[in-house]
Amino acid sequence: KLHDWTMAVEDFTLNIGLTETDPEAYVRRAGAYSALQNWKAAHDDLSTVIELEPTAKVYYLRGRLLCCMRNWADAVLDYKRSLAMDRGYIPAKLGLEQATLEVDPLPLVSLHN
């Protein structure tokens, strides 16, 4: 299956070469890079999408990616950006809760206050 993801990256790269301003091609390539655990390349693609066409979903996706990279503080920021664009976006709410606990687990410890 590794070969399939590598080929997918190549296909999406060709597509991006034809239409550099198509955010969907970057999102799809970021997904393929993520499957290959090439976190930096996936992050770069999602950051490009944010420059082209920022949406709550893309900030959420980059937040998830940042969690994979164990960059909890930046993930919190992206989840908050996602929720600023769409307060009802449940995946971002759940991601924010998870990342916040990774940044500061003390709220769970101090239940006796």
Solvent accessible surface area in square Angstrom, and as a share of the most:
residue,aa,sasa,rsa
1,K,189,0.80
2,L,126,0.62
3,H,122,0.55
4,D,78,0.40
5,W,108,0.38
6,T,54,0.32
7,M,90,0.40
8,A,21,0.16
9,V,18,0.10
10,E,98,0.44
11,D,84,0.44
12,F,47,0.19
13,T,60,0.35
14,L,128,0.64
15,N,58,0.30
16,I,14,0.07
17,G,56,0.53
18,L,150,0.75
19,T,65,0.38
20,E,119,0.53
21,T,104,0.60
22,D,47,0.24
23,P,27,0.17
24,E,86,0.38
25,A,1,0.01
26,Y,22,0.08
27,V,29,0.16
28,R,132,0.48
29,R,33,0.12
30,A,2,0.02
31,G,38,0.37
32,A,0,0.00
33,Y,36,0.14
34,S,34,0.22
35,A,48,0.37
36,L,47,0.23
37,Q,128,0.57
38,N,64,0.33
39,W,70,0.25
40,K,140,0.59
41,A,22,0.17
42,A,0,0.00
43,H,49,0.22
44,D,66,0.34
45,D,7,0.04
46,L,8,0.04
47,S,24,0.15
48,T,40,0.23
49,V,1,0.01
50,I,22,0.11
51,E,146,0.65
52,L,70,0.35
53,E,93,0.42
54,P,61,0.39
55,T,48,0.28
56,A,14,0.11
57,K,116,0.49
58,V,9,0.05
59,Y,31,0.12
60,Y,32,0.12
61,L,38,0.19
62,R,32,0.12
63,G,0,0.00
64,R,127,0.46
65,L,8,0.04
66,L,7,0.03
67,C,13,0.08
68,C,72,0.43
69,M,70,0.31
70,R,173,0.63
71,N,52,0.27
72,W,40,0.14
73,A,59,0.46
74,D,59,0.30
75,A,0,0.00
76,V,19,0.11
77,L,85,0.42
78,D,1,0.01
79,Y,2,0.01
80,K,109,0.46
81,R,102,0.37
82,S,0,0.00
83,L,27,0.13
84,A,86,0.67
85,M,98,0.44
86,D,61,0.31
87,R,199,0.72
88,G,50,0.48
89,Y,50,0.19
90,I,109,0.55
91,P,50,0.31
92,A,0,0.00
93,K,86,0.36
94,L,110,0.55
95,G,7,0.07
96,L,35,0.18
97,E,108,0.48
98,Q,92,0.41
99,A,0,0.00
100,T,58,0.34
101,L,71,0.36
102,E,88,0.39
103,V,78,0.45
104,D,60,0.31
105,P,72,0.45
106,L,111,0.55
107,P,75,0.47
108,L,107,0.53
109,V,106,0.61
110,S,52,0.34
111,L,135,0.67
112,H,180,0.80
113,N,165,0.85
